[in-house]
Amino acid sequence: MDVVWLSRLQFALTIMFHYLFPPLTIGMGVVLVYLEANYLRTREPIYETAARFWTQLYAATFAMGVATGIVMEFQFGTNWANYSRFVGDVFGSALAAEGIFAFFLESGFLAVLVFGWEKVGPRFHLFATIMVALGSIFSSIWIIVANSWQQTPAGHRIATMLRDGQPWLIDGQPVMRAETADFWAVVWNPSTIHRLSHTLFGAFILGAFFIMSISAWYLLRRKHEDFARRSCTGGLLFATFFSTIMWISGDLNARMVGREQPAKLAAFEGHFETGRGDLTLLGLPLEKEGRMAFNIAVPGLLSLLVHHDSSKPVLGLDKVPREYWPPVLPAFATFHIMVGVGVFCFLSTAFASFLHWRGKLFQTRWLLWIFVFAVIAPFLGNEAGWAAAEIGRQPWIVHPRVVRDAAGEPLLNAAGMLQYRMEEGLLTRQGVSETVQADHVLISIILFSLIYALLFLVWVSVLHHKIQVGPKPVKLGSEPIRQGWTEASAARTLHQSTMSEAKQEPRPGEV
């Protein structure tokens, strides 16, 4: 058993399971803000009812994200000690910022969001909701900064580690590490903005589809119909908007990848030979043979997207040393799954928005049934997109920059191959802990899989129970409350008013 492969498998399993939850909370957070803001604007209790219901599901999902996220950080020390030693000064600062500026903000105001309905006023509760939504977004910002630095390093220097004031040597070789030279250059490395926008848009789409899925189920069962219509409309609004602008983000992201990581883009498109870039729609990359089988492609479209010139050549894998090729088939497959999900989300929401405009959406039962199950698509798209980004970076755990000429074009060596700034990079096999044993990793994979399966069943069970119970309307007697949050707050107001009247002195002549 290969300890490097098992460590990679373990990290992949834990991060892919964890990544089911943060995008969902990020996406649901902005919808919660929308619902509570509408309550303050209209004073219609149905918006408060919706906000209360989705907050319950948000809290359960947030708890799962916290429980599964902590495990990943321990793996940096147990399985990836050499990696942690190399990137700790840079990577650690971003993770520390995430904990200080994002996690504490989100978790602190989450208590007000979940338990503060009867304790604080509606305006402060909306403020808490905004802080929770911003906290989840800030958390993603710092995680993306750290990961983007691994993809496109910047703002650092490579230095020899010291022990007792002397260079640290292992087997006679100095131990090197990356040190932060310019913190803001680390933060604004070449891929941060592109990857952050793409990740957030994917999360917003997922949250919107999740809400649309449950709302569509209620509409089909003719339960909680007013609530379901309002929630479905809000979810559709967000899903349509972000599914549309996702294409702009995807275009900018792909051009950034083509500029900074040409081998990754070549693997995504199965582009083996340097030349005119054809955009592959379907095909099977044969890595050993260096060609595409059953290829269906749009001639010149990849060149047009990358260079805005359909005749300009796109760098292929033939210009990349073979030992630095990403795993082509997994990178190609996950990338095209992500793109396919994007197409589905865009077309389905655009059509649903058209029907909503015509007043026919909630009568189109076949489309509502599609939306009940369509939430699987953005879950798959988010997972596939993250997998494509990480697989395409291989065999590097920290990807070195490409050597470029004065005009910014990749500089080829005498053999016609891409040149990398090797001192900046770290191969995945170099990052694994030297003392970790393969059988220990295998046992932990099995145990983690069992625990995560149980956690997933608990999460699904909690969500299923809350969905079956459904939203609880906020009412006082038979009349909706429009001045407060709950029956208790309205009752207190009524009681105080009655006591005040009882204390008034009768005017002369009154009996």
Secondary structure, 3 states (H helix, E strand, C coil): CCHHHHHHHHHHHHHHHHCCCHHHHHHHHHHHHHHHHHHHHHCCHHHHHHHHHHHHHHHHHHHHHHHHHHHHHHHHHHCCHHHHHHHHHHHHHHHHHHHHHHHHHHHHHHHHHHHCCCCCCHHHHHHHHHHHHHHHHHHHHHHHHHHHHHHCCCCEEEEECEECCEECEECCEECEEEEECCHHHHHCCCCHHHHHHHHHHHHHHHHHHHHHHHHHHHHHHCCCHHHHHHHHHHHHHHHHHHHHHHHHHHHHHHHHHHHHCHHHHHHHHCCCCCEECCEEEEEEEECCCCEEEEEEEECCHHHHHHHCCCCCEECCHHHCCHHHCCCHHHHHHHHHHHHHHHHHHHHHHHHHHHHHHCCCHHHCHHHHHHHHHHCHHHHHHHHHHHHHHHHHHCCEEECCCECECCCCCECECCCCCECECHHHCEEHHHHCCCCCCHHHHHHHHHHHHHHHHHHHHHHHHHHHHHHHHCCCCCEECCEECCCCCCHHHHHHHHHHHHHHHHCCCCCCCCC
